[in-house]
Amino acid sequence: MPKIVLPSLALVVTGVLASYSLFAQTDSSAQVATPPQLHGYYTHVPWTGGTHSDAQFQAAAGTTIPLATYSIVATKDNRTYNGTIVGTSPFAATKSGSTINTVVVPIKITIGTSVFDPTVGDSCDGNVSAQTRLLQSPLGCKCGESDDQWRERWHEPVCQRSAPG
């Protein structure tokens, strides 16, 4: 009888060891380093010079930038939402333009070895910089043109525009 038990025991032990090695798995996620979380930073400076009504009153009086208020009913929830935008109302029966003086501040961004510098020409865009494209866009300067002249010619690069005559 001992001759049968020993091979059976060896067979059981071999089976246990084989099944352990088949089902034993290493945790591959522990071997891969988790990339660090990027933290977003932002700030805002709330206007403390008065209330929303004060701002609307100042805009109507022409002492600050033009503001337009709107009210819209959302089809999703049938609720009314109110807001204020800079400029003249796009909902007005008579459309008019607004001029708002701005300062363009180009910001150079470096992430690792990648650099985005909006003041440097882009080889994929005729070697023209993003800053130049912005200033030549409808958001850029009207260069002394009237609103009508500017609307007709906004798509022309600034350097190709002749002075209004």
Secondary structure, 3 states (H helix, E strand, C coil): CHHHHHHHHHHHHHHHHHHHHHHCCCCHHHHCCCCCCCCCCCCCCCCCCCCHHHHHHHHHHCCCCCEEEEEEECCCCCCEEEEEEECCCCCCCCCCCCCCCCCCCCCCEEECCEEECCCCCEHHHCCECHHHHHHCCCCCCCCCCCHHHHHHHCCCCHHHCCCCC
